[in-house]
Amino acid sequence: MHIPKIIKQAREKNYIAVSKEEVNELLTNSKILIEENTYLSDKIRLLEYESDMFIQEKTTNDEYLIRKVKTLKDGEDLIKKRLEIYNRMWDGCGCKVDYYEQNE
């Protein structure tokens, strides 16, 4: 899938699954605004492509997801929320990340 098609689908759906190659292509063609290592499931990133922002993350099932966010703050908040869950996972909380949650 090419970047314009990925972006179009990500704009229309809550999230889309993409391949590792597509992630690499997206990273090459986007501006990385935030990049954090989760230490459990690769990196989570806030990307800017054209005038839109997207979260790119890897699930614990090795699936790469792209999710559109409305604002910079929404992206920052989602990354913060994810990192808090991953942090608690290190402590054995038994919690899991809901990668397939609906955007608010």
RASULZI-V209084 format. One record per residue. RES is the residue in one letter. OMEGA is omega in whole degrees, -180 to 180 (* if undefined). NEAR is the number of other C-alpha atoms within 8 Angstrom. Layout:
BEGIN
res omega near
RES OMEGA NEAR
RES OMEGA NEAR
END
This chain:
BEGIN
res omega near
M 180 5
H -175 6
I -180 9
P 179 6
K 177 8
I -178 11
I 179 8
K 180 8
Q -180 9
A 177 13
R -175 8
E -175 6
K 178 7
N 177 10
Y 173 10
I 176 11
A -180 8
V 179 11
S 176 8
K 178 7
E 179 6
E 175 11
V 180 11
N 178 8
E 179 9
L 179 9
L 179 10
T -174 6
N -179 7
S 172 10
K 178 8
I 180 10
L 179 8
I 175 7
E -179 9
E 176 7
N 180 8
T -177 10
Y 176 6
L -176 6
S 177 10
D -178 9
K 172 11
I -174 13
R 168 13
L -176 15
L 173 14
E 176 12
Y -172 10
E -179 5
S -178 5
D 178 9
M -176 14
F 171 13
I 173 14
Q 179 13
E 178 11
K -180 13
T 177 10
T 174 7
N 179 5
D 176 7
E 179 10
Y -179 13
L 173 13
I -177 13
R 178 11
K 172 12
V -174 12
K -174 8
T 175 7
L 180 8
K 177 6
D 178 9
G 178 14
E -180 9
D 180 8
L 178 8
I 178 11
K 180 8
K 180 8
R -178 9
L 177 9
E 178 8
I 179 11
Y 178 11
N 180 8
R 179 10
M 177 11
W -180 7
D 178 6
G -177 7
C -177 7
G -179 5
C 180 8
K 176 6
V 174 7
D -177 5
Y -172 5
Y 179 5
E 178 5
Q 173 5
N 179 5
E * 2
END
